[in-house]
Amino acid sequence: MNYLKTVVIVLFCALSSVNMYAQTHPSLMLTQAKLAEVRLGSQNSALLKSSYQTIKKDADLALKQPINVPVPKDGGGGYTHEQHKRNYTTMLNCATVYQITNDEKYANYVKDILLAYASQYEKWPVHPKRKDDKDGGRIFWQSLNDFVWQVYTIQAYDLVYNAISKKDRATIEQHLFMPILKFFTVDRVEIFDQIHNHGTWNLAAVGMTAYVLNKPDYVQMALKGSKKDGKSGFLAQIDQLFSPDGYYMEGPYYQRYALLPFVMLAKAINNYQPELNIFEYRNKLLSKAIHTALQLTYTNKAFFPINDAIKDKTYESVELVYGLDIAYADIESEADLLDIAQKQGRVIVSDAGLKVSKAIDEGKIEPFKYKSLWVKDGAKGDEGGLGILRYGPNTDQQLVLMKAASQGMGHGHFDRLNLLFYDNGEEIFPDYGSARFLNIDTKRGGGYLPENNTWAKQTVAHNTLVVDQVSHFKANVKAGDAKHPDLLFFSDKPGLQVVSAKEDNAYADTKLIRTSALIKIEGIDKPILVDVFRASSANTHQFDLPFWYKGQLVNSSFKVDAQRNNLQALGNNYGYQHLWFNAQNQLDEKGGFVSILNNKRFYTTTFVAENPLQVKLVSIGANDPEMNLVDGKAFILSQPNAKSQTFVSITETHGGTDPINETVASATQNIKDLKIISSDDQKAVVSFKMKNQQYQYSIDYNKKKVSLTPALSEGEGATTKPNN
């Protein structure tokens, strides 16, 4: 990898002596060389045809409307914000339709919008709704949106370039694109050089524009940073933001978002300078990033909502349409990607989109191969990661996700060793995601809400351990960024899938170890989720382990007697101030169970601990004056006074309801007599009974293995397995 990196950097350095790039238009996503084939495919290749018809319909509708380039004044979701977004979408749609039909009315429409922008852009100050002077755009409230606008707009310009007169091109370039390049690289140079998704969008906009306008100096800046020293720029972004497995450090939601500028600029580089072999860089890392992004979704298409995520974002988003099409067409033609493309229901009307659509027509499609994986985090792959355990077909799959990854910079949450559980197409133990109503202007301009910091990022908002009602790292991002969890071991053997990780730094004097397993027991349809969470300290603490759940509580081992009025918040800080304290039970014994009904299935979590437990029932909504928080409920396993605590839980999927026929099957759990035999920092041994059979489950942290007796046919003695 280092050799390849050196070669590529040397090649980029050599570009300083190149004065001009060969100019053929179009040359970005849709190229002159493939234009005739794409035109034909848009008429007879099913997915490309339907994708083209969709954008043509939008383009034809736009032509019936007057051109509208308003003076920017509104924040995210406001009128001018949305109009400028519509303008770049409309320009790209009309420009694409022009290339397919050769009808100049579409090109003229794009030209007229660009001239309208060129007549005003230099007069616009920094946006009046900007958060601060360093981040505001000219067209939008944050410069990020300006970068996105330019990425789409330059594609449109490339497509209609030859249909615009030389005089009009000069006006557009001198009074719109060149001032934009200056604004992006001078006024927003801090963002341009930032190793962050905002920086990625900026350099992609500059690089693509520079190629189309034949500005080699700006190309150099995009590739190697504003100082052209390689400390920032495109290669530095690839090197520092992605792990060797293609995991993007800010999490799946932002991986999706950041992928688009990465793949589009890479496509432009490949088209203009194929000798650089950009898609081979870091062992085909961009291809890995696209595949990893898809693996970071559940079978309902949604991305795992860890960190600052909008929960309903799926791989149907435009970023993954671009990414998948380019991955298949330009890097590796893997047949299971076609399954996702078919579910996306569209392709880019481009060279890549044509290849994907034709391959589907030819029957090359295979079901997407969801995998159990340990996905490494960190530029060197040594900063923890995500453990993904899957069981069952794509139509009805169980999934366990353990988050043992790095902080993820400012978008990261304080949720070390967080656990998510999915089944039957649903979240069972969910993650809250972010506190934000994207682009809804009435909700603080569509940006992140105050509750994103006071609630969504805090540890108690997640399914992981809280010590003394204080979040990990005391909710300090800088402290969280400095440390990371560590993998103990991982196994993807079907009968006994396990991920075990430790976190030694979230609290000054408390060590955390979590081991989660999907275990398939003969005679039981679905695997059980066995979770062992150990906390140890030299001092006495309160340990809280929340289980946020979706569905309705239908049974428990203790009587539920919730507050009827006069609800109080559970605490004063670190997210506890947002929890309504509904009920509490002091258990006579060390364990119990809670049963949930979710999408007509029962899920029972049977739990036990070293010390007697309190079970607290809570709901979200306290101290929420603007009603910003989304509903949620949890049961918290709490030990108020101990130096160490091991929480053991087994979550079982069983039975279900048929509301039509009014029947209920297997409403009670099979797990009985769950006990901790022994537990310390070296080993944990628990026993339980299921279907009248006694089992013993053991974890050896030092030898890095687990076992279940009586022995399973597969999986005994799981050990560390690197994910290559």
N, C-alpha and C positions, 0 to 999 in steps of 0.2 A: 504494500500500500504506500509506504514512504517513497519508494522508487517512483511509482506512478505519479504521486503528488509532486515530486521534484520535477519530473518530466513536464507535467502540465504547467507548473509555475514557470519553468524555463520558456515554454512555448508562449505563455502569456506575456512574459517579459519581452520576448522577441517582437511582440506586436507593436511595441513603441516605434519600431521603424517602418510600420505599415501605415501608409497615408490614406488609403481608400479601401473600401470593401466593394466587391462586385454587387451591382445594384440591379435586381430583378424584382418586379412587383407583380403579384403578391409574393411574400417571402417568409412569413412568420408561421402561422398555423396552416393556412391554405397556400399552397405554392403553385407557381406557374407550371412547373413540371407535371403536377398531378391534376391540374385544373380540368382537363377534358374528362378524366376518369371520374372525378368528383361530380361533375355535371351529369354524367351518365348515371352514376350511382344514386344521385338524388332523385332520379326518376324510377329506378328499378330495384334498388336494394332497400329492403323493408324498413329497417331502423333508421338508416340515413334519410330515406324518403320522408318518413313521418317527422323526423327532427327538422328537416328542411321546411316542410309544410308549416310546422309550428312557427318558425321564425319568419317565414314569408307572410303568414297571417298577421303577425305583430307588425312587420314592416309595412304592409299594406294599410293597416289601421293607422299607423303613425303618419303616413303620407297624407291622410285626410285631416290631420290636425295641424294648426299653425305652429311654427317653430317657436319655442319658448325657452329663453336663456335668461332666467331671472337673476337679479342681484342677490348674492348669497346673504341670508340673514337668519335662517332657522337651524336649530340643532337637529340631532338624529331623529328621523321620523317626521320632521316638520315639512312644510310645503316645498320650500326651495331645495332642501336636502333631497327629498324624494324626486323632485323634477330633474335635478342634475344626475341622479342615478338613472332615471328613465332615459335621459339623453344619451348616456354612454351605451346603454343596452340597445337603444333604438339605432344609434349610429352603427354599431357592430352588426345588428340584424340587417339593416338596409344595405350595408356594404357587402355582406355575404350574399344577399339576394342579387345584388348587382353582378357579382362574379358568376353566379349560376345562370342568370337570365340575360346578362349583357344589356339590360334595360337601363339607360342612363338616368331615368328619373330617380332611381334609388341612389345613384352616385351623387346626383345634384343635391338631393336632400342632405346627404352627409356633408357635402361641401358647404352648403348654406349654414348648417349648424356650426361647423368649424369656423367659418368666417364670422359668425355672430359671436362666438367665444373670443376670437382673435380681436374683434373690435372693442371688447370690454375687459379682457383678463388683466391687462397691465394697470387698469384703473382700480381694480378691486384691492382693498386693503386685506390684512389678515382678518379672518372670519370674526365677526362680533361675538359669537357664542363660544369662542375658544376657551378651553380650560385654562391655558396659560400661553404666554407669548412664544414659548419654545415648541409648542405642539400644534398650534392652530394651523389650519390650511387656509387657502384662499377661496376655494369653492365649497369646502365643507368645514364643519366645526373642529375636526381633527385632521391633521395632514395625512393620516393613514388613508382616509377616504379619497383624498386628492391623488395619492399614489395609485389606488385601485382604479380611479377614473381614468388615469393616463394609461394604465396597462390595457384596458379595454379600448380606449379611444385610439391608441396608436395602431392597434390591429385594424380598426376601421379605416384609418388613414392609409395604411399599407394596401388594403384591398381596393381602395378607390383612387390610389395615387395617379395612375395613368389616365384617369378620367377627369382630372382637375388640371386646369391650365397652369402653365409655368408661373404666371403672374399671381394667381390665387394661391398656389403652393408657397410662393415666397412670402405672401402675407400671412398665411397660416403658420409657417415655420418661424418667421421672424417675430411675430406678435403673439404667438401662443406657445408653440413647442419649445423654442429656445428660452423664453422667460420661465417656462415650467422647469426646464433642465437646471437653470440657474437657481430657482427657488428650492428645488429638491436637493441640490448638491452644495449650495452655499447657505441659504437661509435655514435649511433643515439638515445641515451637515452632521449634526450630532445623531440624528435618527439614521441618516444615510450610512454612517459608520457603526451603528449599533448592532450588536449580535442579538437579534430579536426579530419577531415576525414583522414589526413595523419597518425595520431596516430592510428586510427581505423584499417587501413590497416596493420600497423606495428604489432599491438598486435594480429590481426587475423592470420597473417603469423607465428608469434611466437607460438601462442596457438595451431594452427593446427599441426605445425611441432612438437611441444613438445608432443602432444598426440601420434602421429605416431611413434616418436622415443622413447617414454616412458621416458620423462624427466619431472617429476612432479614439479621440482623447476621452470622451465620455464612456466609451466601451471599456477602456482601461480602468476608469474609475469604478465602473460597475463590477468589474471582475476582481479588482485588487484594492478597492477602497479609495477614499478621496485623495489620499497621499500616494496612492499607487504602490504601496509598500507591502501589500498582502496581509497586513494586520487586520483588515476588515475586507468587505466585499464578498462576492459570491462564493469563492472557494472557502474563505474563512467561515462563512455562514454554514456551509455544508460540513466543514470539519468540526465546528464547535456546537452546533445545535442538534446534531443527530448522533445517536449511538451507532456502533457497528451493526446493530440489528435494524437500524432505520427508525428507532424511536425518537420522537421529537420531545425535548425536555419539558415543554409546557403542557404536555398531555394530549390525548386524542382529539379533543375539540379544536385545539389550536394547531395540531398536526394537520388536520383537514384544511384549515384556513391557510396555513403557511405553505402547503404543498403547491398551491396554484402558481404563485410567482416563481417558485423553484422550478417547476416543470416547464413553465412557459419560457422563462429565460434560457433554460437548458435547451429547449427545442430551437429557440432562435440562434443560440450559439452553434448548435449542431447543423443548422441550415446554412449559416454564414461561414462557419469555420469547422467543417466536419473533421479536419485533421486533428482537432483537439480531443476527440473521443470523449466528450464530456459525460456521456451516459455510462462510461466505464469507470469514472472517477470513484475512488474509495470502494472498489469492488462492487460496482453497480449500486451504489448506495441509494440513489434516487429511486431506483426500481424497488429496492428493499423497503424504502419509506412508504411507497404506495401500497405494497403488499402488507406491511405492518399496519398501516392505517385501516385496511380492510379487516385485519385480524382483531383490531381494537373496536369491533362492533359486535353486538349480539345479533341473533338471527332475525330480530325485528328490524334490522337495518340501522339501528341507532348506535351512535358512538357511546362508549363508556363515559359517563358524565362526571369524571373526576376533574378536580381543579375548576377553573372558571368556565364551566360549560353551560351552553343552552341545551336543555335536555332532549328536545325533539329534533335535534340535528341528525341527519342520516347520511349514508353514503350516496344518496340520490342528489346531494348538493353539487353545484356546478364544479366545485374544486375537484371532486373525485371523478366527475365525468371527464374532465380534461386529463386528470392524472392517470386514470385507467386507460383511456384511449391511447395516450402517448406511451404508457408502459407497455401495452400490448403491441403497438405498431412500431415503436422505435427502439425498444430494449429487448424484451423477451415475449414471444407470442405464446403465453400460457393459457391453455384452453379454459381453465376454471375462471379466469377473469371475464370470459364471455358471459358466464352465468350472472355475474354482478352487472355487467353492461345491459343485459336483457332486463334485469330488475330495475335498473336505472331508467330504462324506457327512452333513452335518447343518447345520441352521440354528438360530438362536435362536427359541424359541417366543414370538414377539413380532410387532409390526407389521412390522418390517424383515424378519424371517425369512419372514413370509407373502409379502411382495412378491417376494423372491428365489425362493421355492419356486414361486409361480405363474408367474413368468417362465420358469423351467426347464420347467414343464409346457407352456407355450405355445410351446416350441421356439425361444426367443430366444437360446439359447446359441451362443457362438462360441469357437474355440480361444483360449486365453490368449496374448497377444502378448508373448512374451519379446523383449527388445530389447538391442542393444549400446548402452551408455550411458556418459557421464561424469556421475557423480552428485556434485554439489558438496557440500562440507562447510563448516560454519561458519554462524553466524546470518546473515551477509551473503553467504555462498557464496564466500568468498575464502580458505578455509583448506584447500586441497587437495581431495581427494575419492577416489572409487573409480572405476577404469576397468574396465568390463565389456565383453568382446568375446565374441560368440556366433556360432556357425556351425552350421547344420543344423536339422532339425526337432526338435520337442519330444521325439520318441521316441528320438533318437540325436544328441545335441547336444554339440559341443565348446564349452568355455567357458574363458576366461582372465580372471582377476581380478587387477588390480594395486591394492594398498592404498597409496594416497598421501594418506591422510586425517590428520586431527589426532589427538592422543594419545588422546582419548576419556576423559579424567579417570581415576579410579582403576581402572576396568575396562579401560583401554587396555593394549595390549602394545607392546613396543619393537621394532617391525617395520616401519620405514619402507621403502617400495618392496617390500613383500612380494608374492610371486607365488603364485597358486593356479591349478591346471589340472585340468579335469574332461573326461571323455569317456565315452561308453557307459554313462551312468548312474552312473559311479564317480568317486571322487577319484583322480587320478593323482599330482599334487603337492599333498599335503594341508596343512592347518593343524592344529596340535595342539588348538586350542581351550583350554579351561580345565582345570586340575587340580582336579577336584571330582566327587564322587559325590553328586548332588543328593538330599537328604533321606534318605540312607542313614546312619543314626545311628551305626553302627559306624565310619564313616569321618569322624572328627572332627565328629560331629554333623550331617553332611550339608552343611557349609559348605565354603568354599574351603580347600584343603589347603596346608600350608607350601610344597609344590612348585609351587603356582601362582605364587609369587613367585620361587622359586629356579630354576624351569625354564620353565613355560609362558609367562611374560611376557618371558623373555630372548630376545635377538635370534637366537641360534643355534638356537632351537627353530622358526625360521621359514625360509622360502626367500628370504633376503635377505642382504646383505653384512655381515660382521662384521670390524671392524678391531682387530687386536691382541688378539683373544679378549675384547673388552670390548663390552658391549651399548650400543646407541644411548643417548645422554644419560647414560651410566653407570647406566642403569636408575633414573633419578630422574624421578618423575612430574611434579613441579613444573616441572622444566626441559623435559620433553617437551611439557607443556601450553602452554608459552610460545612454541613454534615449530611450524611446520607445513611439509609439503612443498608444492611448487608444480607445477601442470600446465604442461608445455611445449607439447604438442599432442595432439589426439585426432581420430581418424577412424573412422567406422563404415561406410565403403564396403565392400561385401561381399568384393571380391577382395583387399583389403589393409586390414585393420582394425588400427589402431595406437593405443597409448597410450604417452606418454612423459612422465616426471615427474622432478623433481630434488629432492634433499634436501641442503641446505647446512649444516645445524646439528646433525645427529646426532653428529658428531665435530668437535672443535675445529679441526682442520687438514685435513680430508678432505671433498671434494665428491663426491656420489654422483648419478649419472644412470642411469636405467633406461628402456629403450625395448623394449616387447614388442609383437609383431605376430602376427596370424593371417593367413597368406598362402595363398590357394588357387592352386595351380599346375595348369595344364591337364594332364589325364591322370592326376592323383593324386586319389583319392577324398576324402581328408580334408586340410584345410589343415595346414600345418606351423606350429609355434610357434617364431618366431625371437625370441631374447631377447639383448639387448646391455646389459650392466651395466658402467658405467665408474666407476672410483674414481680420483681424482687428489689428490695432496698434495705439499707442498714437502718432506716428510720421508719417511723409509723406514718401512714398516709391513709387518705380516703381513695379508694379505687372504684371508678365508675366505668362500666362497659355497656354502652347503648346498643340496642338493636332497633334501628329504624325499619319499619315494615310497611308494606302496602297491603291493603285488604282490611278485613274486619276481625277483631278479636272475638272468638267464638267459644273458647274454653280456656281454663287455667287451673293449676293445682291449688290456687289460693282464691279466696273470695275477693271479687273486685267491688269496691265501694268507693266510687269516685266522688269528688267534691260536687255538690249540687249547686252551690253558689259561692261567691267570694273567692274566686280563684286567685292564687298568688304565684308570682314568678319563683322558679326554683333557686335562683341565685341572682347575683348582681353584675357579673362580668363574664368574659370569655364565652359568650353565647348562652350561658345559663339564664341571663336576664330575659331571653326570648322564649323560655319554656314555661308553659302553664303546668303547674304541679297538680296533676289530677288525682293521684292516689298513691299510697305507699303501703306495702305489706312487709312486716318483719317475719321471715320464714322460720318456723320452728326447727326445720331441718336445713341441711346445707344445699338443697336443690328443689327443683320443681319443674313445671312446664308451662308453656303458653302456646295456644293453637290459634292459627290465623286461617281465614278463608279468603282465597285470592283467585279470581277467575275460575270459580267452580271447583277448585282443588284445595285440600287441606294441607297445611304446613305446621308441624308441631316442633317447637324447639324445646328439647329437654335439657336442663342445665344442672350443674352441680359446681361447688367451689370448695376450697380448703376450709374456709371459715363461713359461719352462718351469714346469709345474705338478706339484704333488703331488696325488694323489687319495686321500682318507682315507675309509674305510668305517667307519661308526659305527652304534651302536644305543643305544636309550634303556634306562636301568635302573641305572646306577651310583649309589652313595650314595643308596639308596632303602630305608631300613631298614624302613618299614612297607609296602613293596610297593604304593605308591600310583600309580606311573607306568604309563601305558598303553604297550604295545610300539610301536616305530617304528624305521625304518631310513633312513639317508641316505648319499649320497656327497657329500663336501665337496671342491670345487675350491679348492685352497689355493696361494697364492704367499707364501712366508715372508719375502721381503726385496725390496721394490720401492717406489718412490715413486708409481707409477701402475700401474693394471692394468685392462685391458678383458677381460671374460669374454664370449665369444660362444657361445651354444648354440642348436642347432636340435633340437627334439623332434618326431619323426615318428611318426605312427600308422600301423601297417602289419600286414597279415596276421592270423593268429590260429590257434587250435587248436580241434579238434573231438574232445573226449575220448571221445565215444560211438563215432565211427568211427575214432578213433586216427589222425587226419590233422593235418598242420601245413602252413600256407600262408604264404609270404612272410615267413619268420622273420628275414631279414636286411634291414637298412635300405637306403634308396635314396640317402641323402645321402653324398657323397664329397668329398674334397679341400676341406674347410672351412678357409678362410684369412682372416686379418686383413690387408688391404692397407694400411690406415692407420687410425689412431685417435688423436684428441686431444680437447680440450674443445669444439672447434667442429664436428668431423665424424668419422664412422666409416664405413669402407667395408670390406665383407667379400665374399668370393666363395665359391661352393660349386657342386658339380655334382650334378644330380639327373636320373636317367634319361638319362644321357649328354648332358645340356644344361647349359651353363655359365650361371650366374646371378651378377649383382653386385647386392648390396643396400647401399644408402647411406642414412645418416642425417645430415641437416644440422640441428644443434641451433639455430643462429642463425636460419635461414630457416624452421625449424619444419616440416620436411617429410621424407618418406622416399621412396625410389624403388627399384624392382626392374627390372633389365634382364636379358633382353629384356622389353619393356614388357608389362604386363598389360592386359587389355581394360578393367578397372575398377581404380580406386584409386591410380594413380600420382600422386604429389604430394599426399599427405594433409596437410591443414592443420588448424589449430585450428577446432573447431566447438563452439559452446556448446550445452549440453543445455537446451533450453527446455521 
